[in-house]
Amino acid sequence: MVVLAAGKGTRMRSARPKVLHPLCGLPLLEYPLRLARELSPKEILVVVSHGKELVEEAFSHWPVKFVDQGEPLGTGHAVLAARAFLTAPRFLVLPGDVPLVPAQALQTLLERHLKAGALASFLTLEPEEPTPYGRVVRDESGKPRGIVEAAEASPEELSIREVNSGVWCLENHPAVWAALARLSPANKKGEYYLTDLVAALYPKVEAVLWPNPEDLLGVNDRRDLARLEGILRRRILECWMAEGVSIVDPAAVYPGPDVRVGQDTVIFPGTFLLGETEIGPNCQIGPQAYLWNSKVAEGVQIWFSVVEGVEVGPEARIGPYAHLRAGARIGARARIGNFVEVKASQIGEDTKALHLAYIGDAEVGPGANIGAGAITCNFQPGKTEKFRTEIGAGAFIGSNACLIAPIRIGEGAVVGAGSVITQDVPPYSLALERSPQVVKPDWARRKEGG
């Protein structure tokens, strides 16, 4: 398997390699690599050039071999660059910017290729708008005899509806490599086109028309990227709805391909569900919720909130305007309200933090109450390590209290409003820390009188 990821993507107008632009939360290149892995090929080669360091870093966790094309001189040149690393008798070529190809399309291509005894075969499509694609020219018998790139095509050739997808099956055969070596850059782009292989190997070539053109659409510019994102979003949401999920407005929900949603959950407009997020049954998510890499149990409500790398227990209520950060674990029936931030903390079941609080690097027991404006103070200048705060079951932390970590508030203890607590508080104790209030009678009147 050869995946082509070396193009500059000039029409994207971006310093970022085209294959790293996101589609439903994943880089474009992720999709052909996942497809390749699904087919279990002998090897997966990724041809890189422009921005290769960025591409290799982004996919360093993948079991692939990166092949440096050097100066990118076209798709034919890219395939030649991979020759020394190919050991299978035949191989597939996938563009890194065609993300919606189904495995069945490749299986069909391979079957037709083997049945025809071809040296080269490729998938074709008939899109509504064929303008940027190479036109497939067939002979009187229907055999493909050439592909003419759009920039090189005559008006008559541009009227052809069938176009090349860029998905190929090639024999690892001397005749194929010889034909590739003979390709000429005598075209408007000065590149070695893989598409010229059709004329070079004719008639030992097969073209397979795929019935669903959406599957083979590619990304040339940002308009294409938005169009394909719309297609993939629609497919994901239709699958969820078929499995019993209610989507109030599919045009205003933004899913990732790895997200899982349980039956009878309702997703409201303005919701982003990305990464490996899992949502249980009977939840209400949104409106205006952003979830990433989070696990949400049954019966949870999250609205107008950001949830990143978090576990939320059954029947918890999150929002509005809460921010749950990485490492937070919210217990069953807990309530995290407006303008509350929780980071790397365990929140016990039935605990309430209803407004304007910060809970960081803490263990909060069940049934505790965190008052408005209360915070855990755990910052150490110049250090990444954070001190921990422990708040026992049923403890009550008053409004605007500051708990200076490391500190332990015992079970059932009460911390008075406005207190700055620097020492442990025993269970069922009352902790107060306040300066004496000073009242000066008639001070304001005297001040006004000079």
ABEGO torsion letter per residue (X at the ends): XBBBAABAGAAAGBABBAAABBBGGBBAAAAAAAAAAAAGBABBBBBBBBGAAAAAAAAAABBBBBBBAEBBAEAAAAAAAAAAABABABBBBBBAABAABBAAAAAAAAAAAAAAGBABBBBBBBBABAAABBBBBBBAAGBBAEBBBAAABBAAAAABABBBAGBBBBBBBAAAAAAAAABBABBAAGBBBAAAAAAAAOAABBBBBBABAAAABBBABAAAAAAAAAAAAAAAAAAAAAAGBBBABAAABBBBAABBBBBGBBBBBGBBBBEABBBBBGBBBOBGBBBBGBBBBBGBBBBGBBBBGBBBBBGBBBOBGBBBBBGBBBBBGBBBBBGBBBBGBBBBBGBBBABGBBBBGBBBBBGBBBBBGBBBBABBBGBABBBBBBBBBGBBBBBGBBBBOBBBBBBGBBBBBGBBBABBBBBGBBBBBBBBBBBBBGAAAAAAAX
